[in-house]
Amino acid sequence: MTMQIVPKEAESLLSWAGLLDAFEAGHRLPMPDIKDLFVYRGADTILDRATWIDGLGALVKVATVVPGNSQRGLPTIFGSVTLYDDITGELTALVDFHLVTKWKTAGDSLLSARRLARKDARNILLVGAGTVARSMVEAYSSIIPDARFTVWNRSRAGAEAMGLAVADNLETAVKQADVICSATMATEPLIKGDWLQPGQHIDLIGAFKPGMREVDDTAMSRARLFVDNRATTIHHIGELIEPLKSGAITENHIVADFYDDPALYARRSDDEITIAKNGGGAHLDLMTASYIAAMWSQR
C-alpha cells in the first residue's frame, strides 16, 4: 500500500540529528545512479531528478521553478516526490515535495558545517532571506545552540521579515562572520574572495544550474573546496564550471565529497577557509524521503 504522508504531522517526528545519521548511513551504501533532466522556457525551469540506491530504494522528484510567481503571490517552486521499493520497484510513498526539499537542502549544508565549521563558530551570516535561509536558522541552531544570526538580503524589507539582526553592508557582514550561508538565486557572484577571513566556513546553496553562482573565482581559489557529490556538481553548476573554465581552480582543488572517508571531509586548522558547495542531488532527496517514510511508519 502506498503511504500518504501528512507533512505537518510528519515534520513533528523528524530531527536534524536523525537526518544526519540517515545521510551518514546512506553514503556508506553503493554509489547511486542519478539522472537529471532540465527543461527550460525562458526564465522558467522544470527539474526532473531520479535516482536508485542499491539497498535503499528509488526516487523521482520533479520541480517547476517559475521566478515570476513571486509577483503573482505564489511560491516560486512547485513539485512532487515519489518513493519506490528497492527490490520490486513498487510505489511505496508519496512524500510532500516541500518537506523533502526543506530537510534535504538544509541537512546537506548542516552536515558540511558540522564537519568544517570551527568548533568555536558562533556568528552566522545568512545571505538571502528566503525559505532556505529560514530553514538554516533551525538547522544551524541544532548544532550551535548559542548561534548569533545576521541576515543580508537585496531587499531590506525581506531581511527584516526574518526577525534577525540585519546587515546593510554585505562586505562588512562577510568579514565579521564565522559561518557564511548563501542561499540566493544569483547569476553573478555576490561574495568576493577578497572579503574572506581566516577560519571562515562558507556554505553555498543557491546555485543549481550552469548559469548561477554566488562567489567569485578568488573565493574559490582561496578556500579548501568540498562538494556533497562530485558527480552532481563539478560539470553541472556554474559555481564550479566557471572557475574551472577560467583556470582559477582545477578538479584537484576539490578535497572530498560525502562518499569519501569522513576524515578527508574535515577542517585541518582554525585558520583555513573552507567552502562547501551544496548540489542537492536526487540521492540526497532519496535519503531524506526514506528517513521521513521510516519515521512515519514508526509513529
C-alpha positions as CSV (number, residue, x, y, z in Angstrom):
1,M,0.0,0.0,0.0
2,T,1.3,3.5,-0.9
3,M,1.8,5.7,2.2
4,Q,0.2,9.1,2.1
5,I,2.5,11.2,4.4
6,V,0.9,14.2,6.1
7,P,3.5,17.0,6.1
8,K,2.8,18.8,9.4
9,E,2.4,15.6,11.3
10,A,5.5,14.0,9.7
11,E,7.7,17.0,10.4
12,S,7.0,16.7,14.2
13,L,8.6,13.3,14.0
14,L,11.9,14.5,12.5
15,S,15.2,15.7,14.0
16,W,18.3,17.2,12.4
17,A,20.4,14.7,14.3
18,G,18.3,11.8,12.9
19,L,18.6,13.1,9.3
20,L,22.4,13.5,9.5
21,D,22.6,9.9,10.8
22,A,20.5,8.9,7.8
23,F,22.9,10.8,5.5
24,E,25.9,9.1,7.0
25,A,24.3,5.7,6.6
26,G,23.2,6.4,3.1
27,H,26.7,7.4,2.0
28,R,28.0,4.0,3.1
29,L,25.8,2.3,0.6
30,P,26.8,1.8,-3.1
31,M,27.2,4.9,-5.2
32,P,23.8,5.9,-6.7
33,D,22.7,6.0,-10.3
34,I,21.5,9.6,-10.8
35,K,19.9,11.3,-13.8
36,D,18.9,14.9,-14.0
37,L,16.7,16.4,-16.8
38,F,16.3,20.2,-17.2
39,V,13.6,21.7,-19.4
40,Y,13.6,25.4,-20.0
41,R,11.0,28.0,-21.0
42,G,12.7,31.4,-20.8
43,A,13.3,32.0,-17.1
44,D,11.2,29.1,-16.1
45,T,12.7,25.6,-15.4
46,I,11.4,22.1,-15.0
47,L,13.9,20.0,-13.0
48,D,13.3,16.2,-13.0
49,R,15.7,14.2,-10.8
50,A,15.7,10.4,-10.5
51,T,17.9,8.1,-8.6
52,W,18.3,4.5,-7.4
53,I,20.5,3.5,-4.5
54,D,21.0,-0.3,-4.1
55,G,19.9,-1.2,-0.6
56,L,17.7,1.8,-0.1
57,G,15.3,2.3,-2.9
58,A,14.4,4.6,-5.8
59,L,13.0,8.1,-6.1
60,V,11.7,10.6,-8.7
61,K,11.5,14.3,-7.8
62,V,10.0,16.8,-10.2
63,A,10.1,20.6,-9.6
64,T,8.8,23.6,-11.6
65,V,10.8,26.8,-10.9
66,V,8.9,29.9,-12.0
67,P,10.6,33.1,-10.8
68,G,7.7,35.3,-11.9
69,N,5.4,33.6,-9.4
70,S,6.6,36.0,-6.7
71,Q,4.7,38.8,-8.5
72,R,1.6,36.6,-8.6
73,G,1.7,36.0,-4.8
74,L,2.6,32.3,-5.5
75,P,5.5,30.1,-4.5
76,T,8.4,30.1,-6.9
77,I,8.7,26.3,-6.8
78,F,6.1,23.5,-7.0
79,G,6.8,19.8,-7.2
80,S,6.2,16.2,-6.3
81,V,8.2,13.3,-4.8
82,T,7.6,9.6,-5.3
83,L,9.4,6.8,-3.4
84,Y,9.8,3.3,-4.8
85,D,10.7,-0.1,-3.2
86,D,14.3,-1.1,-3.7
87,I,13.5,-4.7,-4.6
88,T,10.2,-4.6,-6.5
89,G,10.1,-1.0,-7.8
90,E,6.6,-0.7,-6.3
91,L,5.4,2.8,-5.4
92,T,5.7,2.9,-1.6
93,A,5.1,6.6,-0.6
94,L,4.1,10.0,-1.8
95,V,6.1,12.5,0.2
96,D,5.5,16.2,0.3
97,F,7.9,18.0,-2.1
98,H,8.5,21.0,0.2
99,L,9.0,18.8,3.3
100,V,11.7,16.7,1.5
101,T,13.3,19.8,-0.1
102,K,13.5,21.7,3.2
103,W,15.1,18.9,5.2
104,K,17.4,17.7,2.3
105,T,18.7,21.1,1.4
106,A,19.3,22.3,5.0
107,G,20.6,18.9,6.1
108,D,23.1,18.8,3.2
109,S,24.8,22.0,4.3
110,L,24.3,21.2,8.0
111,L,26.4,18.1,7.5
112,S,29.1,20.2,5.9
113,A,29.0,22.8,8.7
114,R,29.2,20.1,11.4
115,R,32.4,18.8,9.7
116,L,34.0,22.0,8.6
117,A,33.0,25.0,10.8
118,R,35.3,25.9,13.6
119,K,34.2,24.5,16.9
120,D,34.0,28.0,18.4
121,A,32.0,29.4,15.4
122,R,29.0,31.5,16.7
123,N,28.4,34.3,14.2
124,I,26.4,33.1,11.2
125,L,25.6,35.3,8.2
126,L,22.7,34.4,6.1
127,V,23.0,35.8,2.5
128,G,19.4,35.7,1.2
129,A,16.2,35.8,3.2
130,G,14.0,33.1,1.6
131,T,12.6,29.8,2.6
132,V,16.0,28.1,2.7
133,A,17.6,30.8,4.9
134,R,14.7,30.3,7.4
135,S,15.4,26.5,7.4
136,M,19.1,27.1,8.0
137,V,18.4,29.1,11.2
138,E,16.6,26.0,12.6
139,A,19.3,23.6,11.3
140,Y,22.4,25.5,12.4
141,S,20.8,26.1,15.8
142,S,20.6,22.3,16.3
143,I,24.5,22.1,16.3
144,I,25.3,25.6,17.6
145,P,22.7,26.4,20.3
146,D,24.1,29.8,21.1
147,A,24.5,30.9,17.4
148,R,24.1,34.6,16.6
149,F,22.4,35.2,13.2
150,T,22.6,38.2,10.9
151,V,20.9,38.3,7.5
152,W,21.7,40.3,4.4
153,N,19.2,40.5,1.5
154,R,18.9,42.6,-1.6
155,S,15.6,43.8,-0.2
156,R,16.0,45.1,3.4
157,A,12.3,44.5,4.0
158,G,12.8,40.8,3.2
159,A,15.7,40.7,5.7
160,E,13.7,42.4,8.4
161,A,10.9,39.9,7.9
162,M,13.3,37.2,9.2
163,G,13.2,38.8,12.7
164,L,17.0,38.7,13.0
165,A,19.8,41.3,13.0
166,V,20.0,42.9,9.6
167,A,23.2,43.8,7.8
168,D,23.2,46.7,5.4
169,N,26.7,46.2,4.0
170,L,27.5,42.8,2.7
171,E,31.3,43.2,2.7
172,T,31.3,44.2,6.3
173,A,28.9,41.4,7.3
174,V,31.0,38.8,5.5
175,K,34.2,39.9,7.2
176,Q,32.6,39.6,10.7
177,A,31.1,36.1,10.2
178,D,32.4,32.7,11.3
179,V,30.0,30.9,9.0
180,I,28.5,32.3,5.8
181,C,25.5,30.7,4.3
182,S,24.5,31.9,0.8
183,A,21.1,30.8,-0.5
184,T,20.2,33.1,-3.3
185,M,19.1,32.9,-7.0
186,A,22.2,34.9,-8.0
187,T,23.6,34.5,-11.5
188,E,26.7,36.7,-10.8
189,P,28.9,36.4,-7.7
190,L,27.7,38.3,-4.6
191,I,30.5,37.3,-2.2
192,K,34.1,38.4,-3.1
193,G,37.1,36.3,-2.2
194,D,39.0,39.3,-1.0
195,W,36.5,39.8,1.8
196,L,37.0,36.3,3.3
197,Q,38.9,36.0,6.6
198,P,41.0,33.1,8.0
199,G,39.0,30.4,9.7
200,Q,35.7,31.1,8.0
201,H,33.4,28.4,6.6
202,I,31.1,29.1,3.7
203,D,28.0,27.0,2.8
204,L,26.9,27.7,-0.8
205,I,23.4,26.6,-1.5
206,G,21.7,28.7,-4.1
207,A,23.3,27.9,-7.5
208,F,21.8,24.8,-9.0
209,K,22.4,25.2,-12.8
210,P,25.2,26.3,-15.1
211,G,24.2,30.0,-15.3
212,M,24.3,30.5,-11.5
213,R,27.0,31.3,-8.9
214,E,27.3,33.1,-5.6
215,V,31.0,33.6,-5.0
216,D,33.8,34.7,-7.3
217,D,36.9,32.9,-8.6
218,T,39.1,34.4,-5.9
219,A,36.9,32.9,-3.2
220,M,37.1,29.5,-4.8
221,S,40.9,29.7,-5.2
222,R,41.5,30.8,-1.6
223,A,39.4,28.1,0.1
224,R,39.7,24.4,0.5
225,L,36.8,23.1,-1.5
226,F,34.3,20.4,-0.7
227,V,31.1,19.2,-2.5
228,D,28.3,16.9,-1.5
229,N,28.9,14.7,-4.6
230,R,31.4,15.3,-7.4
231,A,29.1,13.6,-9.9
232,T,26.2,16.1,-9.4
233,T,28.2,19.3,-9.1
234,I,31.5,19.6,-10.9
235,H,30.2,19.9,-14.5
236,H,26.7,20.9,-13.7
237,I,26.7,24.1,-11.6
238,G,28.2,27.5,-12.5
239,E,29.8,27.8,-9.1
240,L,32.3,25.2,-10.3
241,I,32.0,25.3,-14.1
242,E,33.2,28.9,-14.3
243,P,36.3,28.8,-12.1
244,L,37.3,25.5,-13.7
245,K,36.9,27.2,-17.1
246,S,38.9,30.3,-16.1
247,G,41.7,28.2,-14.6
248,A,41.2,29.6,-11.1
249,I,40.8,26.0,-9.8
250,T,41.2,22.5,-11.1
251,E,39.2,19.4,-10.2
252,N,42.1,18.5,-7.9
253,H,41.1,21.5,-5.7
254,I,38.1,19.6,-4.6
255,V,39.3,17.9,-1.4
256,A,36.4,15.5,-0.8
257,D,32.7,14.7,-1.1
258,F,30.4,12.8,1.2
259,Y,31.3,9.5,-0.4
260,D,35.0,9.9,0.7
261,D,36.4,9.0,4.0
262,P,34.9,11.4,6.6
263,A,38.5,12.1,7.8
264,L,39.1,13.8,4.4
265,Y,35.9,15.9,4.7
266,A,37.2,17.8,7.7
267,R,38.8,21.1,8.8
268,R,42.6,20.8,9.3
269,S,43.2,24.1,11.2
270,D,41.4,27.1,12.7
271,D,43.0,29.4,10.1
272,E,42.0,27.8,6.8
273,I,39.0,28.9,4.8
274,T,36.6,26.2,3.7
275,I,33.8,26.2,1.1
276,A,31.2,23.5,0.8
277,K,29.0,23.5,-2.4
278,N,25.6,22.0,-1.8
279,G,24.5,20.4,-5.1
280,G,21.5,18.7,-3.5
281,G,21.4,15.7,-5.9
282,A,18.5,13.2,-6.1
283,H,20.4,10.7,-4.0
284,L,20.1,13.1,-1.0
285,D,16.4,13.5,-1.7
286,L,16.1,9.7,-1.6
287,M,18.0,9.5,1.7
288,T,15.7,12.3,3.1
289,A,12.5,10.8,1.8
290,S,13.4,7.4,3.1
291,Y,14.1,8.9,6.5
292,I,10.8,10.7,6.6
293,A,9.0,7.5,5.5
294,A,10.7,5.4,8.1
295,M,9.8,7.9,10.9
296,W,6.2,8.0,9.6
297,S,6.0,4.2,9.6
298,Q,7.3,4.1,13.2
299,R,4.9,6.7,14.6
